[in-house]
Amino acid sequence: MSDPMGDVVAARKAYEKAQDDARELVRQARIDLGRTIAEARRQSITQDAIAETLELTREQVRRFQREYENSVNQG
């Protein structure tokens, strides 16, 4: 026989794990975007051009690139 409270607890744990998984997926996507921005910058594409294309501010472009660079420096 099923334990309703056990089911509730298990469902909550699954929900929390899904949130953690989603946060990690977004974190990795941000790092990948930052890496791609850094590569474009090394090929002389300006922050302004990237920002305009992505409809972001230059500061947002810098943040993505910095997040990537920090991830590389942390190993």
Sequence and secondary structure as in RCSB ss.txt:
>XXXX:A:sequence
MSDPMGDVVAARKAYEKAQDDARELVRQARIDLGRTIAEARRQSITQDAIAETLELTREQVRRFQREYENSVNQG
>XXXX:A:secstr
   HHHHHHHHHHHHHHHHHHHHHHHHHHHHHHHHHHHHHHHTT  HHHHHHHHT  HHHHHHHHHHHHHHHHT 
